[in-house]
Amino acid sequence: MGRDATKAAGNPWYQARKKAAEYDDRLCSRESAAEQLGMSVSSLADAELGNTKFMPVDKAVLMADRYNAPWLLNHYCLNECPIGCRHSLSDEVVGIDRVTVKLLKSLKTEKLGEVKDTLLDIAADGKITEDEKPALQEVLAYLDDLAKTVSELKTIGEMALHEDGDAYGSKYGPAPDFSDATLNNVTRDILQKYSPETLENVRLKDDLELSCATSEWLFDGIDTIEGVVALLYTMAWAFAETRERLRMYEETRLSPMALKDRLIAPFQNDMFAMVWGAFKKLYPDKECEIYWEPKIRDEEDGKPVYGLTDFADDGSVAVFVKPSLEVADAVEVLAHELAHVAVGIEHDHDEVWQEAFDKIFEEYNRIGSQMFPDGEDSAMDDPDEK
């Protein structure tokens, strides 16, 4: 049966796991992800399907860390914590370029001067009068927006940095050890060599001050040595983020081919693989993800439901099949749902859907006949004969 977007498709805990699974296939399925997290499969399913009324804080922290998704903590605070929801946070993940522009725009000298003057005027007599409250509200709104931007920058930093809190230049340190050096120290070394007067600013000895300075230097482009250094600094951060994502692959200790082989079914006559092959042969441009889902709910009138197809708002499609079915029945349900994927949500068991299902059924049996010319039992029952 076709169905509109479900909680799983737009659920942040689900989305974070699927994003992390792009770099760590141990998180592809709920079963293996639950094992990685030390959770039960049912608990993880409840979280991703929105069945958990309140997410336990320890599980929120665990998933944010394992998925390298610190924004999940902000999401938890904003949506599930009665105290955190009152704080100025953002659970949006944006690019370093966008958040840098937002931050620098907020920190323009004239804007800061305006805020400073307003606060001084309000505080001059030691009390807040009724006519001063609108101006104070504007200042607080500005500070709220600034705090949200800072939280976005912090999220980006936590996703890109190594566990010990800094990005490193590999083998950049002095001879003879050539140890790794922090990006901030590499930046200072370059400035010391090509623009020593810049380092006369004692504030740049502080890592945070240096990071803020490089954000401002980006606007110089390649016209100044500081602008070039800022470009190198930003690219190094990008490489650090990429390196951390690749590290997830390395931790599997598997080669690319071995990773691919792990996704190949061990059965020579795998009927699910044959249905999928038939679907992709007929509809190569259609994409979806397929999951076993034991908690598929029956219809309100009691009619049993064995499979469903979710069409998410972001264009992604997910198919769910009940695992308690007999294998042959589950194969037919999968073909049924893939027909929904093929024709889209606008065709719900109409003639267009029926035609797609029949095509998948025929192609499935053709593949089976080619693979097993001696007539091994690999075909699903003709639905028209039931």
C-alpha positions in Angstrom: 0.0 0.0 0.0 1.2 3.5 -0.7 1.4 6.0 2.1 2.4 9.6 2.7 5.6 10.6 4.5 5.8 8.9 7.9 7.6 9.9 11.1 10.6 7.8 10.2 11.3 9.7 6.9 11.5 13.1 8.6 12.6 12.0 12.0 15.9 13.7 13.0 17.3 10.6 14.8 16.6 8.6 11.7 18.1 11.2 9.4 21.2 11.5 11.4 21.7 7.7 11.3 21.2 7.6 7.6 23.7 10.4 7.0 26.3 8.7 9.2 25.6 5.4 7.3 27.0 7.1 4.2 30.4 6.7 5.8 29.9 3.8 8.1 27.8 0.9 6.8 27.5 -0.5 10.4 24.8 2.1 10.8 22.8 1.2 7.6 20.3 -1.1 9.4 18.6 -0.6 12.7 19.8 -4.0 13.9 23.6 -3.2 13.4 23.1 0.4 14.5 21.5 -0.7 17.7 24.4 -3.0 18.4 26.8 -0.2 17.9 24.9 2.0 20.2 24.3 -0.6 22.9 20.5 -0.2 22.5 17.8 -2.6 21.8 16.4 -2.6 18.2 12.9 -1.8 19.5 14.2 1.2 21.4 16.0 2.6 18.4 12.9 1.9 16.2 10.8 3.8 18.7 13.1 6.8 18.6 13.2 6.9 14.8 9.4 6.3 14.4 8.5 8.9 17.0 7.0 6.4 19.4 9.2 7.6 22.3 7.4 10.4 24.1 10.6 11.6 25.7 14.1 10.6 24.5 16.4 9.6 27.4 19.1 12.2 27.6 21.9 9.5 27.8 20.6 8.0 24.5 20.5 11.5 22.9 24.2 12.1 23.8 25.1 8.5 22.7 23.5 8.9 19.2 24.9 12.5 18.7 28.4 11.2 19.5 28.2 8.0 17.4 26.6 9.7 14.4 29.0 12.7 14.6 25.9 14.8 14.7 26.2 17.4 17.5 23.2 19.2 16.2 21.1 16.4 17.6 21.9 17.8 21.1 20.6 21.2 20.1 17.5 19.5 18.6 17.0 17.6 21.9 17.3 20.8 23.9 15.0 22.8 21.7 12.3 20.1 21.4 12.4 17.8 24.4 14.1 19.6 27.3 11.9 22.0 29.2 14.9 24.1 30.2 16.9 23.9 27.0 14.0 25.1 24.9 14.3 28.5 26.6 17.9 28.9 25.4 19.0 30.5 22.1 20.2 27.5 20.1 20.0 26.4 16.5 19.7 22.8 15.4 20.3 23.7 11.7 23.5 22.4 10.1 24.8 25.0 7.7 28.1 25.5 5.7 31.1 27.2 7.2 30.8 29.9 4.5 27.2 30.8 5.4 27.7 30.8 9.1 30.8 32.9 8.8 29.0 35.5 6.7 26.1 35.5 9.2 28.5 35.9 12.1 30.6 38.7 10.6 27.4 40.5 9.5 26.2 40.4 13.1 29.6 41.6 14.4 29.9 44.7 12.2 31.4 47.6 14.1 28.5 49.9 13.5 26.0 47.3 14.7 28.0 46.6 17.9 28.3 50.3 18.5 24.5 50.7 18.2 23.9 47.9 20.7 26.5 49.4 23.1 25.0 52.8 22.9 21.5 51.5 23.4 22.5 49.5 26.5 24.4 52.5 27.9 21.3 54.7 27.5 19.1 52.2 29.2 21.5 51.5 32.0 22.4 55.2 32.6 19.7 55.7 35.3 20.0 52.2 36.8 16.5 51.1 35.9 14.5 50.0 32.9 11.5 52.3 32.2 8.5 51.4 30.1 9.6 53.5 27.1 13.0 51.7 27.2 11.6 48.2 27.0 11.1 48.2 23.2 14.7 49.1 22.6 15.8 46.4 25.1 13.7 43.9 23.3 15.5 44.7 20.1 18.9 44.2 21.8 17.8 40.9 23.2 16.5 39.8 19.8 19.9 40.7 18.3 21.7 38.7 21.0 19.4 35.8 20.5 20.2 35.7 16.7 23.9 36.0 17.5 23.7 33.2 20.0 22.0 30.9 17.4 24.7 31.7 14.9 27.4 31.0 17.4 25.7 27.6 18.1 25.7 26.9 14.4 29.4 27.6 14.2 30.1 25.5 17.3 28.2 22.6 15.6 30.3 22.8 12.5 33.5 23.0 14.6 32.5 19.9 16.6 31.8 17.9 13.5 35.1 18.9 11.8 37.5 18.8 14.7 39.4 15.8 16.1 38.3 14.4 19.5 40.9 16.5 21.3 39.5 19.7 20.1 41.7 20.9 17.2 42.5 20.2 13.6 46.0 19.0 12.8 48.5 19.4 10.0 49.9 15.9 9.4 53.7 15.6 9.9 54.1 19.3 9.9 56.1 19.6 13.1 59.9 20.3 13.3 62.6 17.7 12.5 63.6 15.1 13.4 60.2 13.9 14.7 57.9 15.7 12.2 55.0 15.3 14.6 51.5 16.6 13.8 51.0 20.3 14.5 47.7 22.1 15.2 46.2 24.1 12.4 46.3 27.2 14.5 50.1 26.8 15.0 50.6 26.1 11.3 48.8 29.4 10.6 50.9 31.3 13.0 54.1 29.8 11.4 53.0 31.0 8.0 52.2 34.5 9.3 55.5 34.6 11.1 57.3 34.0 7.9 55.4 36.1 5.5 53.6 38.7 7.6 55.3 39.0 11.0 53.7 42.4 11.7 50.3 40.7 11.8 51.4 38.6 14.7 52.4 41.7 16.7 48.7 41.7 17.7 49.0 39.7 21.0 45.3 38.7 20.7 46.3 36.3 17.9 48.1 34.1 20.4 44.6 32.9 21.5 43.2 30.2 19.2 39.7 31.6 19.2 40.9 35.1 18.4 43.0 33.7 15.5 40.0 31.8 14.2 37.8 35.0 14.2 40.6 37.0 12.5 40.8 34.5 9.7 37.1 34.8 9.1 37.6 38.6 8.6 40.6 38.0 6.4 38.5 35.9 4.0 37.0 39.1 2.6 40.5 40.2 1.5 40.6 37.4 -1.1 44.1 36.9 -2.5 45.0 40.6 -2.4 46.7 40.2 1.0 48.9 37.5 2.6 46.3 37.4 5.4 43.6 36.7 2.8 45.6 33.8 1.3 46.3 32.4 4.8 42.5 32.6 5.6 41.8 30.6 2.4 44.3 28.0 3.4 42.9 27.9 6.9 39.4 27.4 5.6 40.4 24.6 3.2 42.3 22.9 5.9 39.1 22.8 8.0 37.3 21.3 5.1 40.0 18.6 4.7 39.8 17.9 8.5 36.1 17.3 8.2 36.6 15.0 5.2 39.4 13.1 7.0 37.1 12.4 10.0 34.5 11.0 7.7 37.0 8.8 5.9 38.2 7.6 9.3 34.8 5.9 9.8 35.6 3.8 6.8 39.0 3.0 8.0 37.7 1.8 11.4 35.8 -1.0 9.6 39.2 -2.4 8.5 37.6 -3.5 5.2 38.7 -2.7 1.6 36.2 -1.0 -0.7 35.6 -4.4 -2.4 35.1 -6.1 0.9 32.5 -3.4 1.9 30.7 -4.0 -1.3 30.8 -7.8 -0.8 29.2 -7.5 2.6 26.1 -6.2 0.8 25.8 -9.2 -1.5 23.2 -11.8 -0.3 24.7 -15.2 0.4 21.8 -17.1 -1.2 22.2 -18.2 -4.8 18.5 -18.1 -5.4 17.7 -15.0 -3.3 14.2 -14.0 -4.3 14.4 -10.6 -2.8 17.5 -9.8 -4.9 15.6 -11.0 -8.0 12.7 -8.8 -7.3 15.0 -5.8 -6.8 16.9 -6.7 -10.0 13.6 -6.8 -11.9 12.6 -3.5 -10.5 15.9 -1.8 -11.4 15.9 -3.3 -14.9 12.5 -1.8 -15.5 12.9 1.5 -13.6 16.6 2.3 -13.4 16.0 5.9 -12.4 13.8 5.1 -9.4 15.5 5.0 -6.0 14.3 3.8 -2.6 15.6 2.3 0.6 14.1 -1.0 1.9 13.7 -2.0 5.6 12.2 -4.8 7.6 9.7 -3.2 10.0 7.9 -5.4 12.6 5.7 -2.6 13.9 3.7 -1.8 10.8 0.2 -1.0 12.1 -3.0 -2.5 10.7 -5.7 -0.3 9.2 -8.2 1.3 11.6 -10.9 -1.2 10.4 -8.6 -4.1 11.4 -7.4 -5.0 7.9 -3.9 -6.3 8.2 -1.0 -4.3 6.6 2.1 -6.2 5.6 4.0 -3.5 3.8 4.0 0.2 3.1 5.8 2.8 1.0 6.8 6.2 2.4 7.1 9.2 0.1 9.0 11.8 2.1 8.7 15.5 1.6 12.4 15.7 0.6 11.8 13.3 -2.3 13.3 10.2 -0.7 11.3 7.0 -0.7 11.4 4.2 1.9 9.8 0.8 1.7 8.9 -1.3 4.8 8.0 -5.0 4.8 6.8 -7.0 7.8 9.4 -9.6 8.7 6.9 -12.1 10.2 5.7 -13.1 6.8 6.6 -16.3 5.0 9.4 -15.7 2.6 7.3 -16.2 -0.6 4.6 -13.8 0.8 7.3 -11.2 1.7 8.7 -11.3 -1.8 5.2 -10.6 -3.2 4.7 -7.7 -0.7 8.1 -6.3 -1.7 7.1 -6.4 -5.4 3.8 -4.8 -4.5 5.5 -1.9 -2.7 8.1 -1.4 -5.5 5.3 -1.0 -7.9 4.2 2.0 -5.7 7.8 3.4 -5.9 7.7 3.0 -9.7 4.5 4.9 -10.3 4.5 7.4 -7.4 2.1 8.2 -4.6 -0.6 9.6 -7.0 -1.4 6.0 -8.3 -2.9 4.0 -5.4 -3.8 0.5 -6.7 -5.2 1.9 -10.0 -4.5 0.6 -13.5 -1.2 2.3 -13.7 0.0 0.7 -10.5 -1.4 -2.7 -11.6 0.5 -2.5 -14.9 3.8 -1.7 -13.0 3.2 -4.6 -10.6 2.5 -7.0 -13.5 5.7 -5.9 -15.3 7.8 -6.5 -12.2 6.1 -9.9 -11.7 6.9 -10.9 -15.3 10.5 -9.6 -15.2 11.1 -11.4 -11.9 10.0 -14.7 -13.4 12.1 -14.1 -16.6 15.1 -13.6 -14.4 14.3 -16.7 -12.5 13.9 -18.7 -15.7 17.3 -17.5 -16.9 19.0 -18.3 -13.6 17.3 -21.7 -13.0 16.4 -23.2 -16.4 15.7 -26.6 -14.9 12.7 -25.2 -13.1 13.8 -24.6 -9.5 11.2 -23.1 -7.4 12.2 -19.4 -7.5 9.0 -17.7 -8.8 6.4 -16.0 -6.7 2.8 -16.9 -7.1 0.8 -15.2 -9.8 -1.5 -12.8 -7.9 -4.2 -13.2 -10.5 -4.5 -16.9 -9.7 -5.0 -16.3 -5.9 
